[in-house]
Amino acid sequence: MYDFHLVPSGLVNPDCAVLIGNGVVVHLPNLFQELDKLQSKGVKWEGRTFVSDRAHIVTDFLQKVDGLEEGERGRGR
């Protein structure tokens, strides 16, 4: 059984290339974790998985900065 959250399910077809498209929010650690799990189940993703240059890339660092900025604004704003 496969779990797909960020990666398109077409990746299970070995003849298919997949694209994470424009406007999709991609948390990089989660993406690589999902790809690692798929690879452990025999899914070959290298050279067939692409991320649009217009996707929104999020890292743990950016999430922490965003949380700090929200904290500075206060509750009533």
C-alpha positions as CSV (number, residue, x, y, z in Angstrom):
1,M,0.0,0.0,0.0
2,Y,1.2,3.5,-0.9
3,D,0.7,6.8,0.9
4,F,0.5,9.8,-1.3
5,H,0.4,13.3,0.2
6,L,2.6,15.5,-2.0
7,V,3.7,13.2,-4.8
8,P,1.2,12.4,-7.6
9,S,0.1,8.8,-7.5
10,G,1.1,8.3,-11.1
11,L,4.6,7.6,-9.8
12,V,3.7,4.0,-9.3
13,N,3.5,3.6,-13.1
14,P,7.2,3.1,-14.1
15,D,6.5,4.7,-17.5
16,C,5.1,7.9,-16.0
17,A,6.9,11.1,-15.0
18,V,5.2,13.3,-12.4
19,L,5.1,17.0,-11.8
20,I,4.4,18.8,-8.5
21,G,2.8,21.9,-10.2
22,N,2.4,25.6,-9.9
23,G,1.1,26.9,-6.6
24,V,1.5,23.7,-4.6
25,V,3.0,24.2,-1.2
26,V,5.9,21.8,-0.8
27,H,7.4,21.2,2.6
28,L,10.8,19.8,1.6
29,P,11.4,17.5,4.6
30,N,8.0,15.9,4.0
31,L,8.6,15.5,0.3
32,F,11.9,13.7,0.8
33,Q,10.4,11.6,3.6
34,E,7.6,10.5,1.3
35,L,10.0,9.8,-1.6
36,D,12.1,7.7,0.8
37,K,9.1,5.7,1.9
38,L,8.1,5.1,-1.7
39,Q,11.6,4.0,-2.7
40,S,11.7,1.5,0.2
41,K,8.5,0.0,-1.3
42,G,10.3,-0.4,-4.7
43,V,9.1,2.8,-6.4
44,K,11.9,4.3,-8.5
45,W,11.3,8.1,-8.5
46,E,14.7,9.5,-9.5
47,G,14.6,11.2,-12.9
48,R,10.8,11.0,-13.0
49,T,9.8,13.4,-10.3
50,F,9.8,17.1,-11.0
51,V,8.9,20.2,-9.0
52,S,7.7,23.3,-10.8
53,D,9.8,26.5,-10.4
54,R,6.5,28.1,-9.4
55,A,5.7,25.8,-6.5
56,H,5.9,27.3,-3.0
57,I,8.9,25.7,-1.2
58,V,8.7,25.6,2.6
59,T,11.4,24.5,5.0
60,D,11.5,24.1,8.7
61,F,13.4,27.3,9.0
62,L,10.7,29.3,7.2
63,Q,8.0,27.8,9.4
64,K,9.9,28.9,12.5
65,V,10.4,32.4,11.2
66,D,6.7,32.6,10.3
67,G,5.7,31.5,13.8
68,L,8.0,34.1,15.4
69,E,6.5,36.9,13.1
70,E,3.0,35.8,14.1
71,G,3.9,35.9,17.8
72,E,5.2,39.5,17.5
73,R,1.9,40.6,16.0
74,G,0.1,39.6,19.2
75,R,-3.3,37.9,19.7
76,G,-5.6,40.8,19.0
77,R,-4.2,41.6,15.5
